Amino acid sequence: MITKIHTSRNVAATVSYVLNPKKRAEILLSKGIFSLAGVENISREFEMQSALRPEAKTKLLHIPMSFHVRDRELMERDGQAIVREWLRRMEDYGFRFDQYIVVRHHDQDHKNPHFHLVINLTLADGRAVKTSYIGKYAKLASMEVTRNWAMVATDNRMQHTESGIALPKTMQSANPVSARPDASYMANDVPSTDAPTDIDADATSGLAAAMMELLIQPTVVHTAGGGGGSKDDDDEKKNKTRKRFFKL
């Protein structure tokens, strides 16, 4: 079982893709959606909840879930239960999802059975879904579900130790199934497009130029009996300026 985390700003486009009739799409699970009758109704409900955070540009998580072709019969029989277990494990890790749909695509069943999970990044109370380290925890939950259901390990990065699955150092725990995100190392695993990332180039270049001008000035050492000409006065002022700058 492999999960990949994507983000989306366009609700209608994402919902249209996962419910594409050409993919022989089938809705298996949903939460927080009152009407599953068509792309327009589902998109509208996602948009209505997203409107609780009008400042948010990124609105959805889109998580494809892929399985090995040899697990196709298992997917047909227990696909819902497997996805439910994955969601429960993510909740155990402290992630809350208030609105989502889980869609099964049947167009590639002969190659790799797969699902698509679409999650609203806005909770029902208007707060944002926490996404810190969600990619690492999604992978961990996938590895645990794969092992629990004795599925084929389709991710060649899955590693095992004598005590079980080898975890990243920041996630190692005596009881990995009950481990929860630790605030001491939380960081955004999924890049947020809500925060500006551009840096003012003019301000940066001006600051760099000021620093270079200060750094390249020679240090003036006044010796006993030295004269007090105008050049010495200028150098002394520059030295004082450097001291004030680096004290900031």
DOLOGU-413611 format. One record per residue: x, y, z of N, C-alpha, C in turn. Coordinates in steps of 0.05 Angstrom, whole numbers, padded with zeros to 5 digits, always signed. Example, Ala and Ser with C-alpha at 12.3 -4.5 7.8 and 13.67 -1.06 7.14 Angstrom:
% residues 2
+00264-00114+00156+00246-00090+00156+00264-00066+00156;+00257-00045+00142+00273-00021+00143+00258+00001+00157;
***
This chain:
% residues 248
+00017-00024+00000+00000+00000+00000+00018+00025+00000;+00013+00042-00019+00028+00067-00021+00009+00091-00021;+00016+00111-00005+00000+00136-00004+00018+00159-00012;+00008+00177-00027+00023+00202-00034+00005+00226-00028;+00017+00246-00017+00002+00270-00009+00004+00292-00030;-00019+00301-00039-00020+00324-00057-00038+00345-00046;-00034+00370-00053-00053+00391-00045-00066+00403-00070;-00089+00415-00065-00104+00426-00088-00117+00453-00080;-00116+00472-00098-00130+00497-00095-00157+00497-00109;-00160+00479-00128-00184+00479-00145-00202+00455-00137;-00223+00461-00122-00241+00440-00112-00255+00426-00135;-00267+00441-00153-00282+00429-00175-00265+00411-00192;-00241+00420-00198-00223+00404-00216-00216+00378-00202;-00210+00379-00176-00202+00354-00162-00225+00335-00160;-00248+00345-00153-00272+00327-00150-00279+00316-00177;-00277+00332-00198-00283+00322-00225-00264+00300-00233;-00239+00303-00226-00220+00282-00234-00225+00256-00219;-00229+00257-00193-00233+00232-00178-00259+00218-00185;-00279+00234-00194-00306+00223-00201-00309+00220-00231;-00288+00220-00246-00289+00217-00275-00301+00190-00283;-00323+00190-00298-00336+00165-00306-00318+00147-00322;-00299+00159-00336-00280+00143-00352-00262+00126-00334;-00259+00135-00309-00243+00119-00289-00260+00098-00276;-00285+00096-00283-00305+00078-00271-00304+00082-00240;-00307+00108-00233-00305+00116-00205-00329+00107-00189;-00322+00100-00164-00343+00090-00145-00337+00102-00118;-00356+00116-00106-00352+00128-00080-00357+00106-00059;-00336+00101-00043-00337+00080-00023-00344+00091+00005;-00332+00113+00012-00336+00125+00039-00338+00155+00036;-00352+00167+00055-00353+00196+00056-00358+00205+00085;-00351+00230+00090-00357+00242+00117-00361+00271+00112;-00382+00282+00125-00388+00311+00123-00399+00319+00097;-00407+00300+00080-00419+00306+00054-00448+00297+00055;-00467+00315+00052-00495+00308+00055-00508+00298+00029;-00497+00307+00007-00508+00298-00019-00485+00288-00037;-00487+00263-00044-00466+00251-00061-00476+00249-00090;-00496+00264-00096-00508+00263-00123-00493+00281-00143;-00471+00272-00152-00458+00287-00174-00435+00305-00165;-00418+00312-00185-00394+00328-00180-00402+00356-00169;-00422+00368-00180-00429+00395-00172-00438+00397-00143;-00454+00378-00134-00463+00378-00106-00440+00374-00087;-00423+00354-00093-00400+00349-00075-00381+00372-00075;-00375+00383-00098-00357+00407-00099-00369+00430-00083;-00395+00434-00085-00408+00456-00071-00405+00453-00041;-00407+00428-00031-00405+00424-00003-00377+00427+00007;-00357+00419-00009-00329+00424-00002-00324+00454-00001;-00335+00469-00020-00331+00498-00022-00344+00512+00002;-00367+00503+00010-00382+00515+00032-00365+00513+00058;-00354+00490+00063-00338+00487+00087-00311+00502+00085;-00299+00502+00061-00275+00517+00057-00279+00547+00061;-00303+00557+00056-00310+00585+00059-00307+00594+00088;-00306+00575+00107-00302+00583+00135-00274+00594+00140;-00256+00588+00121-00229+00600+00122-00224+00614+00095;-00236+00637+00091-00233+00650+00065-00205+00658+00058;-00187+00660+00078-00159+00668+00072-00143+00645+00061;-00153+00620+00063-00138+00597+00055-00139+00594+00024;-00115+00591+00012-00114+00586-00016-00114+00557-00023;-00100+00541-00007-00100+00512-00011-00124+00500+00004;-00141+00486-00011-00167+00478+00001-00169+00448+00007;-00155+00431-00009-00159+00403-00006-00133+00388-00004;-00134+00364+00009-00113+00344+00006-00124+00323-00013;-00107+00314-00031-00114+00293-00050-00094+00271-00046;-00103+00248-00036-00085+00226-00028-00092+00201-00044;-00077+00195-00065-00081+00169-00079-00070+00146-00062;-00084+00124-00061-00076+00100-00047-00073+00077-00067;-00050+00067-00071-00045+00046-00090-00038+00019-00077;-00047-00003-00090-00042-00030-00079-00031-00048-00101;-00018-00069-00092-00007-00088-00111-00030-00103-00125;-00025-00111-00150-00046-00124-00166-00053-00151-00153;-00034-00163-00139-00041-00189-00126-00060-00186-00102;-00065-00161-00094-00084-00155-00072-00111-00147-00083;-00115-00151-00109-00140-00142-00121-00165-00155-00108;-00164-00181-00104-00187-00194-00092-00192-00184-00063;-00170-00179-00049-00173-00167-00022-00186-00140-00023;-00179-00124-00043-00191-00098-00046-00221-00100-00052;-00228-00119-00068-00256-00123-00075-00272-00131-00050;-00260-00147-00033-00274-00157-00009-00273-00139+00015;-00249-00127+00020-00245-00112+00045-00234-00084+00040;-00238-00073+00017-00227-00047+00010-00236-00025+00030;-00261-00024+00036-00272-00004+00055-00259-00007+00082;-00257-00032+00092-00246-00036+00118-00217-00028+00120;-00202-00033+00098-00174-00025+00097-00170+00005+00098;-00187+00019+00082-00185+00049+00083-00194+00060+00110;-00215+00048+00121-00224+00057+00148-00202+00053+00168;-00187+00031+00167-00166+00027+00186-00144+00047+00182;-00137+00054+00157-00117+00075+00152-00126+00101+00164;-00151+00109+00160-00161+00134+00171-00160+00133+00202;-00167+00110+00214-00167+00108+00243-00138+00111+00254;-00119+00099+00240-00091+00102+00249-00082+00131+00247;-00091+00145+00226-00083+00173+00224-00096+00189+00246;-00120+00182+00254-00133+00196+00277-00118+00190+00303;-00108+00165+00306-00092+00158+00329-00066+00174+00330;-00056+00183+00307-00032+00199+00306-00039+00229+00309;-00064+00235+00314-00071+00263+00320-00081+00279+00296;-00087+00266+00274-00098+00281+00250-00128+00278+00250;-00141+00301+00246-00170+00302+00246-00180+00310+00218;-00198+00294+00207-00210+00300+00181-00241+00301+00185;-00253+00324+00179-00282+00327+00184-00298+00323+00158;-00285+00326+00135-00300+00324+00110-00282+00311+00089;-00292+00289+00078-00276+00275+00058-00294+00256+00042;-00283+00248+00019-00295+00226+00004-00272+00206-00004;-00278+00181-00005-00260+00160-00014-00272+00148-00039;-00257+00149-00061-00266+00140-00087-00249+00118-00098;-00261+00096-00107-00246+00074-00120-00247+00077-00150;-00223+00076-00162-00221+00075-00192-00217+00046-00201;-00232+00038-00221-00231+00011-00231-00217+00008-00258;-00207+00031-00269-00196+00030-00296-00169+00017-00297;-00155+00015-00274-00128+00003-00274-00127-00022-00256;-00149-00035-00251-00150-00057-00233-00131-00080-00242;-00127-00082-00268-00109-00103-00278-00080-00097-00273;-00074-00072-00266-00046-00064-00260-00042-00059-00230;-00057-00040-00220-00055-00034-00191-00081-00022-00181;-00096-00037-00165-00120-00026-00153-00114-00001-00137;-00131+00020-00139-00124+00044-00124-00149+00060-00117;-00146+00076-00095-00167+00093-00085-00157+00122-00086;-00176+00140-00084-00169+00169-00082-00184+00180-00058;-00169+00191-00039-00181+00204-00016-00178+00234-00019;-00201+00248-00018-00202+00277-00021-00211+00288+00006;-00195+00305+00019-00200+00315+00046-00201+00345+00045;-00221+00357+00058-00222+00386+00061-00202+00395+00082;-00186+00415+00076-00166+00425+00094-00178+00444+00115;-00204+00448+00114-00218+00464+00134-00236+00446+00151;-00233+00448+00177-00250+00431+00194-00278+00443+00196;-00297+00428+00208-00324+00437+00210-00327+00462+00228;-00308+00466+00246-00309+00490+00263-00293+00513+00252;-00283+00511+00228-00269+00533+00215-00239+00533+00219;-00229+00515+00235-00200+00514+00238-00187+00498+00215;-00161+00501+00213-00146+00487+00192-00139+00459+00201;-00139+00440+00182-00129+00413+00187-00099+00415+00191;-00090+00401+00212-00061+00400+00216-00048+00382+00196;-00027+00392+00183-00013+00377+00163+00016+00372+00169;+00025+00379+00193+00053+00376+00201+00060+00347+00200;+00081+00341+00185+00092+00313+00182+00071+00293+00173;+00050+00303+00159+00029+00284+00151+00039+00264+00131;+00058+00271+00114+00069+00252+00095+00083+00229+00109;+00098+00234+00129+00112+00213+00143+00093+00195+00159;+00073+00207+00171+00053+00191+00185+00035+00175+00166;+00029+00187+00143+00013+00172+00124+00028+00147+00114;+00054+00150+00110+00071+00127+00102+00072+00107+00124;+00075+00116+00149+00075+00097+00171+00049+00082+00174;+00027+00096+00172+00001+00083+00173-00003+00063+00151;+00007+00070+00127+00005+00051+00104+00022+00026+00109;+00045+00029+00120+00062+00006+00126+00049-00012+00147;+00037+00001+00167+00023-00015+00188-00001-00030+00177;-00017-00016+00160-00040-00030+00148-00032-00052+00130;-00011-00047+00114+00000-00068+00097+00008-00093+00112;+00021-00089+00135+00030-00111+00151+00006-00125+00164;-00013-00109+00174-00036-00120+00189-00053-00138+00171;-00056-00129+00145-00073-00144+00127-00057-00164+00110;-00031-00167+00116-00014-00186+00101-00014-00180+00071;-00014-00154+00064-00014-00147+00036+00014-00147+00025;+00016-00146-00002+00042-00145-00015+00054-00117-00010;+00079-00117-00001+00093-00091+00004+00101-00079-00023;+00085-00061-00033+00090-00049-00059+00111-00027-00058;+00117-00017-00035+00136+00005-00032+00163-00007-00026;+00182-00005-00044+00208-00017-00040+00224-00003-00018;+00214+00019-00008+00228+00033+00014+00219+00022+00041;+00200+00003+00041+00191-00008+00067+00214-00025+00078;+00221-00018+00103+00243-00032+00116+00233-00045+00141;+00244-00068+00148+00236-00082+00172+00261-00086+00190;+00256-00087+00216+00277-00094+00235+00267-00118+00250;+00283-00128+00268+00275-00151+00284+00251-00145+00301;+00248-00120+00309+00225-00112+00326+00201-00102+00310;+00204-00100+00283+00181-00091+00267+00191-00071+00246;+00175-00050+00241+00181-00031+00219+00200-00011+00229;+00221-00005+00213+00240+00015+00221+00228+00043+00215;+00227+00060+00235+00215+00086+00233+00237+00108+00230;+00230+00131+00219+00248+00154+00219+00256+00160+00248;+00280+00171+00252+00289+00177+00279+00270+00194+00295;+00258+00214+00281+00240+00232+00296+00214+00219+00303;+00209+00195+00294+00183+00182+00299+00187+00156+00314;+00212+00149+00323+00216+00125+00337+00202+00126+00364;+00189+00104+00371+00175+00103+00396+00174+00074+00406;+00172+00070+00432+00170+00043+00443+00144+00030+00433;+00124+00045+00428+00099+00035+00417+00091+00051+00393;+00101+00044+00369+00096+00062+00346+00067+00065+00338;+00051+00045+00344+00023+00047+00336+00008+00068+00352;+00017+00073+00377+00004+00093+00393+00019+00120+00394;+00041+00122+00377+00056+00146+00377+00040+00169+00366;+00044+00193+00377+00030+00217+00368+00050+00238+00361;+00043+00257+00343+00061+00279+00336+00071+00294+00361;+00096+00299+00361+00108+00313+00384+00113+00342+00376;+00103+00360+00391+00105+00389+00384+00133+00398+00383;+00152+00383+00396+00180+00392+00396+00193+00390+00369;+00182+00374+00351+00195+00371+00325+00175+00375+00302;+00151+00386+00308+00131+00389+00287+00141+00410+00267;+00138+00403+00241+00144+00421+00220+00126+00415+00197;+00122+00434+00179+00103+00430+00157+00115+00410+00137;+00102+00388+00135+00111+00368+00115+00099+00374+00088;+00075+00384+00088+00062+00392+00063+00065+00422+00061;+00078+00432+00040+00082+00461+00037+00056+00476+00036;+00054+00497+00051+00030+00513+00051+00032+00535+00031;+00012+00539+00014+00012+00560-00005-00002+00585+00006;-00011+00583+00031-00025+00606+00043-00005+00628+00051;+00019+00620+00058+00039+00640+00068+00056+00650+00045;+00062+00676+00044+00079+00686+00022+00107+00675+00025;+00119+00669+00001+00146+00658+00002+00166+00676-00012;+00156+00697-00026+00175+00715-00040+00189+00733-00021;+00215+00738-00026+00231+00756-00010+00235+00782-00025;+00234+00804-00012+00238+00830-00025+00267+00832-00034;+00271+00830-00060+00299+00829-00071+00313+00856-00066;+00299+00878-00069+00312+00904-00065+00322+00907-00036;+00304+00899-00017+00312+00902+00011+00335+00884+00017;+00335+00859+00006+00357+00840+00011+00383+00850+00000;+00382+00861-00025+00407+00870-00037+00417+00895-00022;+00399+00912-00013+00408+00935+00002+00421+00928+00028;+00410+00908+00042+00422+00899+00067+00449+00886+00062;+00451+00870+00041+00476+00857+00035+00497+00877+00028;+00490+00898+00013+00509+00919+00006+00519+00933+00031;+00501+00939+00050+00508+00953+00074+00527+00936+00091;+00522+00910+00092+00539+00892+00107+00567+00890+00095;+00568+00888+00068+00594+00887+00055+00610+00912+00058;+00596+00935+00058+00610+00960+00061+00623+00962+00089;+00608+00951+00109+00619+00952+00136+00641+00932+00139;+00638+00908+00128+00657+00887+00132+00684+00892+00118;+00684+00906+00095+00709+00910+00081+00725+00934+00091;+00713+00950+00109+00728+00973+00119+00750+00963+00138;+00774+00974+00136+00796+00965+00153+00791+00973+00182;+00800+00956+00200+00798+00962+00228+00820+00981+00236;+00813+01003+00249+00833+01024+00256+00843+01019+00284;+00869+01017+00286+00882+01014+00313+00897+01039+00319;+00888+01053+00340+00901+01079+00347+00924+01073+00366;+00948+01082+00358+00972+01078+00375+00978+01104+00390;+00993+01101+00411+00999+01124+00427+01014+01145+00411;+01005+01170+00414+01018+01192+00400+01008+01195+00372;+00988+01179+00364+00978+01181+00336+00964+01207+00332;+00965+01218+00308+00952+01243+00301+00922+01239+00299;+00909+01261+00300+00879+01261+00300+00869+01274+00275;+00879+01266+00251+00870+01278+00227+00841+01270+00219;+00832+01281+00197+00804+01276+00189+00799+01248+00181;+00820+01234+00169+00817+01206+00160+00812+01189+00185;+00827+01194+00206+00824+01178+00231+00796+01182+00242;+00786+01207+00241+00759+01212+00251+00738+01196+00235;+00742+01196+00208+00723+01181+00192+00724+01151+00198;+00748+01141+00201+00751+01112+00207+00739+01105+00234;+00743+01123+00253+00731+01118+00280+00701+01117+00279;+00689+01135+00263+00660+01135+00260+00650+01109+00247;+00666+01100+00227+00658+01075+00214+00660+01051+00233;+00680+01051+00250+00683+01029+00269+00659+01030+00289;+00651+01053+00298+00628+01055+00316+00603+01046+00302;+00601+01052+00276+00577+01043+00260+00577+01013+00259;+00600+01000+00254+00601+00971+00253+00593+00959+00280;+00602+00970+00302+00595+00959+00328+00565+00961+00333;+00553+00984+00326+00525+00987+00330+00510+00967+00312;+00519+00963+00287+00505+00944+00269+00505+00916+00279;+00527+00906+00289+00529+00878+00298+00518+00874+00325;+00511+00896+00339+00497+00893+00365+00468+00890+00361;+00457+00896+00338+00429+00894+00332+00419+00865+00334;
***
